[in-house]
Amino acid sequence: MNNTKKPIWAIALVLIGATSYGFVSAVLKFAVNDGMDVKHLTFQQVLFGAVLLWLTLGVVRVGGRGQPSLAGTWKSWLRLSVIGILGLSLTTIFYNEALARLDASLVIVLLFQYTWITILLESIRKRQWPTKQEWIAVLCIALGTILAAGLLERDFSELDGLGIIFGLLSAVTYSLFFFLTGFLPNHLDAVAKSAMMSTASLLFVFILQLSQAPALIADSFNGTTMAWGLVIGFLGTAFPFFCFNYGIPKLGSGLAALLGSMELPAAVVAAFILLGEPLTLWQGAGIVLIIAGIMAAQSKPHLAATAGKEGEK
């Protein structure tokens, strides 16, 4: 009984986490229009994301509710650090580099290749062919991504090869985040795992931007920068990391990656509501297709198989 209930909550959390991620692009545009530097915003995102997660962990422990487990071998912490670097740091860096060279709609399509890459990695690990539901879901999400991103309505006469490489690299690192998170030990609390990942990500980004360290630190105490950092850190790091760390181990990497595609509809709707960007009929059709793919991914046979595997662990 309990096994069948777990995936429902996990599904909801992954969908909510992906939706939170989707709103980041619109908020980021607001911040850039407010005069913020993209590289500095990346640092503020991981900084305040880590701070929020450690504060949450401290409040939960002091409150005595559940007492999140911080116990773990050095291998567990190493895995968390690697996932934090891949899942947030490198994905964000590659994605931003691609955005600097290509149209945003094309970059989104390149990033969303993570869905089938994750399915492929999961199939190789299990040594079995993807299920019918997974094929249908991948097809719907792939077509929906092209439509929702407005790719058919754009002119891409000149493409930057390096930009395409960065976009595909962001898809690879994002898929590794979903894939590797499925291997994390269940005895570690989701908040504790998220805090460790975000800390590793923060250190990695800081090292990469060491030459700008004085400016980064000074910006951290600027009121406007702090405000944007808190908002983006919550939407793009703290909240989705918690949701993913709770949901992915219970669902498996493949299903979680498909559910994570909810990020694109959220981004399109956020751009429409917050930025006043047009929402075309093609984009609406793409959103419907993505949602259809998500529904196919969480069909009853698939969930039953997932719940059964959870019970065997």
Protein Blocks (a to p, Z undefined) as FASTA:
>chain_A
ZZmmmmmmmmmmmmmmmmmmmmmmmmmmmmmmnopafklmmmmmmmmmmmmmmmmmmmmm
mnonopaafbdcfklmmmmmmmmmmmmmmmmmmmmmmmmmmcfklmmmmmmmmmmmmmmm
mmmmnopacdfklmmmmmmmmmmmmmmnommmpccfbccfklmmmmmmmmmmmmmmmmmm
mmpcfkbcfklmmmmmmmmmmmmmmmmmmmmmmmmmmmmmgmklmmmmmmmmmmmmmmmm
mmmmmmmmmnojklmmmmmmmmmmmmmmmmmmmnopacdfklmmmmmmmmmmmmmmmgmk
lmmmmmmmmmmZZ
